[in-house]
Amino acid sequence: MNDAPPDLKVRTKAFALRVIRMYSKLPKNNIVAQVLGKQVLRSGASVDANQREASRARSKAEFISKTGDGLKEIEETDYWLELLVDSGCVPSERMTELLDETSPSSSRLIKKPKLEGKTMSHRIPTLQPLAFSP
């Protein structure tokens, strides 16, 4: 199921490493910067992890699912990076490169999976109460 461009693995890993370096440079004495930075670290590293899982998918459905998870992580990373900038923890000039890669209009990290004309239905499962017998 390896439909990803060959350089995608390299790009997503490079992105994760840049996120790690960004986090290591955040001020240690600023609790807000540290909390937001940890969120960026988690979601930013997840992009690469999800891409790798997608490349090893056993089915088209699994590939689409993992690629979709990667897209969610990119969007979440974008959100946390914006908060780091908007809160004043980090100057916007230091985040331009990462924000350029995560912005929805220009993200080159993971492309949306092609569904070959099919639409995905996002059904919310109905939860049934568990019956316990004494």
N, C-alpha and C positions, 0 to 999 in steps of 0.2 A: 504494500500500500504506500510505497514511498513516492508520493506525487509532489513532494516539496522540491523547489529548486535546489541544486547542489550547494549553493552558497548560503542557504537559509540557516543551516546548522551553525556555520561559522558566524553569521551575523547575529543570531540570537544569543550565542555564547559571548560574543564581544559586547553585546548590549548588557548582559548579566554582569560581566566583569566591570563595565563602566558604572553600573549601578552600585556595585560593591565599592569601587574606588570613591564614588560620590559620597556614599554613606560614611566611609572611613574618614572623610574630610569634614564632616559636620561637627559643629562645636559640641564638645562633650558636656559642657556645663549648661547647655540649653535643652531643658527637658522636652520642650515642644519639638525642637529639631530632631531629637533622638527618637521620640515616639513616631513622628511622621516618617523619619528616615527608615525606621524598622519596617514600616508598612511598605515603603517603596522597595526595600530590600526583598521582602517576601514576594510581593507581586512581580517585581522585575525579574527575579531569578526564576519564577514560575513560568514565565514566557518561554524560556529555553527548555525547561523540563517538559512542558506540554508539547512543544514542537517535537522533541525527541520521542515522546510517547506516541504522537501522531504518526511519526515516521515508521514506527513499529506496529502500527494498528493491524489487527487481524481481519478487519472488515471495513467496508466503506462507511458504515454507520459509526464505528469506533473512531475512524479517521476524522470524520466530520465533528464528532463530539469533542475530541481532543483539540482539534484546530479551533473550534468554538471556545473552548476553555482558554486557549492561548489568547484569543481576541479579547475575552473578558479581562484577562490579566493585564493586557496592554492598556485597556481603558482604565482599569483600576490604578495602574502605575501612573498614567497621565493625571488622574485625579490627585493622587498623593503628591506628585511633583508640583502641580499647580498650587496645592495648599502650602507646600514648603516656600514657594515664591510669594504667594499672596499674603502669608502670615509674616513675611519679612525675615524669615529664618535664613534664607539664601537669596542673594541677588539674582535677578532674572538672567543676567548675562552668563552666569555659571550653569544655568539649566537649559539654555537654548538648544543645545545639541540633543539632549535627552528628550526634551519636550517635542522637538521636531520629529523624532522617531516614534513618539507615542501618540501624537495628535491624530484623531480619527481621519482627517483628510489626507494625511501624508504617511501614515504608518506603512513601512516597507517590511516590517518584521514578519508578519504572518498575513497572508491574503485570505479573504473569506473563501471557504471551500465552495466549489462549484457543485450545484445540486442537479445539474442536467435537466433544468426546466421544472423540477419538482419543488414543491414548497414544503418546508418543515412545519409540522403542527406542534405547537408548544402546549401540550395538554398538562394541566396540573392534576396529578393523581388524587383521587379521593381517598382520604385516610379512613380506614375502618378501625373501630375500637377493637382492641385485643380482648378476647374472651379468656378469662382465667377460671379454671375449675378448682375448687378447693379440694 
